[in-house]
């Protein structure tokens, strides 16, 4: 059991040191100190809240939806956000592959 636990900790350390994970965290930290990101993110959140409120109240939400779509497009087209999602997806793919490998090994042992 100790050996398995050690292997799990080794794997965790490898993941935390991986290029994909480190780059994702680096970009994430950079975005947290980025005024333009904060402005775009807040605009998106506010537009989302306004749209949701209209829908909740049963009001015509067409205009709010357009504002929301524009805010989302501006946020998601920001270079740091695009880079973040690129590395985030690479990290998730790596984790999925690890999970699949572990699952395959466990199936073989059963």
Secondary structure, 3 states (H helix, E strand, C coil): CHHHHHHHHHHHHHHHHCHHHHHHHHHHHHHHCCHHHHHHHHHHHHHHHHHHHHHHHCCCCHHHHHHHHHHHHHHHHCHHHHHHHHHHHHHHHHHHHHHHHHHHHHHHHC
